[in-house]
Amino acid sequence: VSNRYDVGVATRPRTRLDVDARRAQLIEIGLELFSSRPYDEVWIEEVAQRAGVSRGLLYHYFPTKRDFYVAVVRSVSDTVRDLAEPDPGLPPLARLRASIDAYIDFAEQNRHGMLTTHRAAIGADPEVRAILAGNQAEATRRIVAQVAGGAEVPATLTVAINGWLRLMSSSVVDWLESPSVERGLLRDFLTNAFVALVFAARGADPELDARLPPPPTE
Amino acid sequence: VSNRYDVGVATRPRTRLDVDARRAQLIEIGLELFSSRPYDEVWIEEVAQRAGVSRGLLYHYFPTKRDFYVAVVRSVSDTVRDLAEPDPGLPPLARLRASIDAYIDFAEQNRHGMLTTHRAAIGADPEVRAILAGNQAEATRRIVAQVAGGAEVPATLTVAINGWLRLMSSSVVDWLESPSVERGLLRDFLTNAFVALVFAARGADPELDARLPPPPTE
């Protein structure tokens, strides 16, 4: 293997990957680093080194560290949105509990990543905000369609589901920072909270209540 | 009145106020400007002009626009925290409804201020975040003490109340941006949501349930 193109930091032989595979590899490395350390302690040199590529090639894919971070957030945010996808084999409440469990697992495994997007300055970057808001809106649409059984329902339900998703992410991030209750208690509270907030919306809006099917009991 | 110290922009005679009164006057002007316009459209020169002081004096109180903004947020955030203060003459649920009404009124009257602290980049400033987090923690403590009737209770209740406050502020900010439901519906949903989330916490945590007094019915 020729070392001709190496610029200092590469420690293993450079491999040739096509563009998409290389991008996916870099994002995977970014996810690992941003999940385990604060943003300011992730160095673009280390990413290049781990991928076995030159810094020049890395900058070709992601011109700045911020661009790299935004790409990682986009990938993670899509994953998180799909965690909420119900396993159709389970009864409704068990399905909900399983989704929340998957979300908390993901948060625990990506601790620093969650804290960075939700609490650090880079998390307030307009592009980062837009990605999270877009995926939250999509998750809300899916859950609303599911609760409404496909029927047209008043926006009160959207307010409730949106509110629940915010409640869930902020409670889980608070809990990562300071685990004041047991994990199972957090999971059960968030499960109950979903049902409770749908009831709260039904109670506030008779039209919504009339249009929704009876709530599931298990 | 001598014009000797005027530097350009002052349009009315400079008045002498003691330090605290001057500071309060400047913050009042800041509140008015930051509440009615995006951050980037507020000019420190206009603040000086409205207060009838030189820019030099303004910079003496607040070295940068960011410092000025942080001082305004601190003042506003204290006001918002105290909106949650119950009127002891009302029954519990009416008291809750009145607090939520006051919060929505405040948000409507301070539309741009709310959107700036919750959605704009300056709202992610660490000092701004710390002020809001401190006042949210204080509001949570007060509400928990009230719901628990002063008893020692498990942290599950704190998780629920914290979650409700986040749900309330994010729902109201969403609603300012895009009023998808009527104001009264939003108020009623948030009132029900409070009761519902306390129930959700009681349901998840038998120890909390055993320690709390029975829920109020009106």
Boltz contact constraints between the chains, C-beta under 6 A:
constraints:
  - contact:
      token1: [A, 121]
      token2: [B, 124]
      max_distance: 6.0
  - contact:
      token1: [A, 124]
      token2: [B, 121]
      max_distance: 6.0
  - contact:
      token1: [A, 124]
      token2: [B, 124]
      max_distance: 6.0
  - contact:
      token1: [A, 155]
      token2: [B, 180]
      max_distance: 6.0
  - contact:
      token1: [A, 155]
      token2: [B, 181]
      max_distance: 6.0
  - contact:
      token1: [A, 156]
      token2: [B, 181]
      max_distance: 6.0
  - contact:
      token1: [A, 156]
      token2: [B, 185]
      max_distance: 6.0
  - contact:
      token1: [A, 159]
      token2: [B, 171]
      max_distance: 6.0
  - contact:
      token1: [A, 159]
      token2: [B, 181]
      max_distance: 6.0
  - contact:
      token1: [A, 163]
      token2: [B, 167]
      max_distance: 6.0
  - contact:
      token1: [A, 163]
      token2: [B, 171]
      max_distance: 6.0
  - contact:
      token1: [A, 166]
      token2: [B, 170]
      max_distance: 6.0
  - contact:
      token1: [A, 167]
      token2: [B, 163]
      max_distance: 6.0
  - contact:
      token1: [A, 167]
      token2: [B, 167]
      max_distance: 6.0
  - contact:
      token1: [A, 170]
      token2: [B, 166]
      max_distance: 6.0
  - contact:
      token1: [A, 171]
      token2: [B, 159]
      max_distance: 6.0
  - contact:
      token1: [A, 171]
      token2: [B, 163]
      max_distance: 6.0
  - contact:
      token1: [A, 180]
      token2: [B, 155]
      max_distance: 6.0
  - contact:
      token1: [A, 181]
      token2: [B, 155]
      max_distance: 6.0
  - contact:
      token1: [A, 181]
      token2: [B, 156]
      max_distance: 6.0
  - contact:
      token1: [A, 181]
      token2: [B, 159]
      max_distance: 6.0
  - contact:
      token1: [A, 185]
      token2: [B, 156]
      max_distance: 6.0
  - contact:
      token1: [A, 185]
      token2: [B, 204]
      max_distance: 6.0
  - contact:
      token1: [A, 185]
      token2: [B, 205]
      max_distance: 6.0
  - contact:
      token1: [A, 188]
      token2: [B, 204]
      max_distance: 6.0
  - contact:
      token1: [A, 189]
      token2: [B, 200]
      max_distance: 6.0
  - contact:
      token1: [A, 189]
      token2: [B, 201]
      max_distance: 6.0
  - contact:
      token1: [A, 189]
      token2: [B, 204]
      max_distance: 6.0
  - contact:
      token1: [A, 192]
      token2: [B, 200]
      max_distance: 6.0
  - contact:
      token1: [A, 192]
      token2: [B, 203]
      max_distance: 6.0
  - contact:
      token1: [A, 192]
      token2: [B, 204]
      max_distance: 6.0
  - contact:
      token1: [A, 193]
      token2: [B, 197]
      max_distance: 6.0
  - contact:
      token1: [A, 193]
      token2: [B, 200]
      max_distance: 6.0
  - contact:
      token1: [A, 196]
      token2: [B, 196]
      max_distance: 6.0
  - contact:
      token1: [A, 196]
      token2: [B, 199]
      max_distance: 6.0
  - contact:
      token1: [A, 196]
      token2: [B, 200]
      max_distance: 6.0
  - contact:
      token1: [A, 197]
      token2: [B, 193]
      max_distance: 6.0
  - contact:
      token1: [A, 199]
      token2: [B, 196]
      max_distance: 6.0
  - contact:
      token1: [A, 200]
      token2: [B, 189]
      max_distance: 6.0
  - contact:
      token1: [A, 200]
      token2: [B, 192]
      max_distance: 6.0
  - contact:
      token1: [A, 200]
      token2: [B, 193]
      max_distance: 6.0
  - contact:
      token1: [A, 200]
      token2: [B, 196]
      max_distance: 6.0
  - contact:
      token1: [A, 201]
      token2: [B, 189]
      max_distance: 6.0
  - contact:
      token1: [A, 203]
      token2: [B, 192]
      max_distance: 6.0
  - contact:
      token1: [A, 204]
      token2: [B, 185]
      max_distance: 6.0
  - contact:
      token1: [A, 204]
      token2: [B, 188]
      max_distance: 6.0
  - contact:
      token1: [A, 204]
      token2: [B, 189]
      max_distance: 6.0
  - contact:
      token1: [A, 204]
      token2: [B, 192]
      max_distance: 6.0
  - contact:
      token1: [A, 205]
      token2: [B, 185]
      max_distance: 6.0
